[in-house]
Amino acid sequence: MLAYIKGILRAKYSDSVVVETAGLGFSVNVPLTTLEKLPETGGEVKLYTYAHIREDGWTLYGFLNDDELKMFEQLIKVSGVGPKAAVSLISYITPSQFSLAVLTDDVDTFVKVPGIGKKTALRIILELKDKFKKEQGKEVKSLTLDTGEKPENKIHDAVSALIMLGYTNQQANAAVAAVYNAEKDLETIIRDALKSLAG
C-alpha cells in the first residue's frame, strides 16, 4: 500500500489534512503533533502513511516520522484499541514516552489522554511489554534498581534506558547530567531527563 505521500498541503482541519499529489487530493487523518508541525497551506509536505481498510471504505492516516507510524501500528494491534484511539495517544504522548510508559507499567501516562481509561491502559501495557523487551534485545531489569546500588550505576542505567528509547549517547548523557539527583530513583531520573529532552 502507500508507504508515504508527498505533495502540496491544500487544506488543514482539526484532525485531518488534504494533500495534493499527481493531480489527486488525499484526505489524511493526522495526530495533533503532526498537525501543529505542518507548514501553512500551499507548502510541500511528506507524511508516512497507514491505510486502514474496512468493508465500508478505507481511511488514510499520516505521520511526520517513522517512529510515530510504528507507534500507531503497535497500538492498533492491541485488542480494543482502534485507529482513533491510537491517533489520540500519539497526539499526547511521544514515541519515547510511550515506550517508557509500557516498560515501566505507567498507567497514569495513558489515562491522561482523552478517551483512554485504566482498562485500556492496562491492556496496552500487558500486550506490548514483552514485545518491547524482545525488540530491545534485553530485559529491562535496569529500570528497577536495588537501593544499594552506587550512584554511578544509577547514572549508567538511566543513560542506557534513554539510548534504548532512541536517543544518542551524547543526548542521553547530557539529559541525565542535567537532572541527576542522588535522592531520585531511577524512574524519576529517566522521566525528568525525557522532559528535559522534550523541552
N, C-alpha and C positions, 0 to 999 in steps of 0.2 A: 504494500500500500504506500501511502505518502510518507516519506521519511522527514521531509521538511517542505515548507513553502516559502518562496522568496518573491517579493513583488512590492507593489506600491500600496501603502496603507490608505484606504479610501474612506473608512468610517470607524469611529470608536464609540462603543456603547458601554453600559455599566458592567457587563460581563462578557463582551464579545467584540470582535473587530471584523472588518471586511478587508481582505487582501486581494488586490487585482494582479493576476499574472496570466500571461498568454491570452489576454482578452476575456478572461473569466474572473468573476468576483466570488471569492470563497468566504463564507461566514465561518469564523473560527472562535470557539469559546476559549477564553483565557482566564487565568487567575489574576487577582488584583495586583500581585507582584509584577506580573508581565505587563499588565495594562499601564501601570504607573511609569514603567521604564521605556515605553514605546515613544517614538517621535510623534510630532504633530502629523495630521493627515496630509498626505502628499509626499511623505518621506518613504524611503525604502526600508523594508523590514524582512527579517528572516525568522521564522518560527519553526521549532521542531514539533512535529505533529503526531497525533494518535487518532486514528479513525475508529470511532465506536459504532459498530454496525448492529442494528436490530431489525426485526421484521418490519417495523413501521418507518424505517429510514435509517440514515446514518448521520452522525454528528462528528465534526472535526474539533479536536482540542489542540491548542498550541501553547508552546512554552519557549522561554528565551534560551534555555540551555539543556544539555543532555541530562544534567542532574535532576532538574525539575521533571523532565519527561520520565526518567527512571523512577522517581518517587511516585508519580502518577500511576505508572504501570504496576508498581509494587502494591499500591493501595487498592486498586480495583480488583486485585486477585484475592483480597481479604473478603470472606463471606460477609455480606451485609453492607459493604462499602461500595457505593456506585460512583460513577464519574463526577457527579455534582458534589458529593461529599469529599472526594479526592481533591477536586479543584479548590474547594473551600479550605481544606487543610493546607494546601500549597500557598494559598493566599495569606496565611497567618504564620506558617512555620517553614523555615528554610530547610533544605535537604539535610544539612549538617545537624540542625536542631532535631529534626525528625529521627535521624539515625541514633542520636544520643538518647532521645526520649524512649525509643524502643529498647535499646540496650540496657537502660537503667530503670526500666519499669515506671517511667514517669507519666502517670495517668494525668496529672494536673496540666501538663503542657497541652495535651489533646483536648481536654474538656473546656479549655479556654476558647477553643474555636467554635463559632456559632454553628449549632446543629449537630455537634459531636457530644454524645453522652458518655457516661462512665462505661457502660456495657460495650459500646463501640470501641472506646479507647483500649479496654482490656482485650478485646478480640484482636485488634491491630497488633498489640504487643505480643499476645500469645501466638499468633500465626506467623509473625515476621522475625521474632527474636532469634530463633535457631537458624533461620535462613541468613540473617545478617552476620551471625557468628561464623557461619561456614564461608560466607563471601569474604570476610576479613581474613580468613585463613588461620584464625587462632581464637582461643577462648578469651573472653573479656574479663577474666578474673582480676585484672589490674584495676578495674573500676570499683572493686570493693576491697579496700586495704585493711590489714590488721593495724590496730592502733600503735603497735610497737615499731612500725617501720620508720626508717630515717627520713628526714626532710628531703634529701636529695633523691630518694626513691620515689617520693610523692611527686616531686617535680618531673622526674623522668616519666612516670606513669601518666601524668597529665599531658605532657608533650606528646607521648606515644598515642594517647587517645585522640588528640587533635589531628595528628598526622593520619591516623586511621580514618578520620572523618573527612579527609581530603585536603587538609592544609599542608603547606610546605613546612619543612623543618625550621626555616627561618621565621615564618609567621607564627608557628606554634611556640617556639622558644620565646619570642618577643611578647606574645599574648600572655603566656604563663608568668613570665617575669614581671609583667605589669600588674598582675592581680594577686600574686602569691602572698599568702599569709600562713604562717605555721599553724595557726589555730583553725584554719579552714580544713574541712575534709576534702577528699579528692574530687567528689562530685561537684562540690561548690566551686572549687578552683576551675574545673572544666567549664561549668556554666558561666562563671564570671569571665573566663577567657573567651568563650564564644560570644558573649555580649560585647566584649572589647573589640573582637574581630568584626562583628556586625555593625558596630557603631562607628 
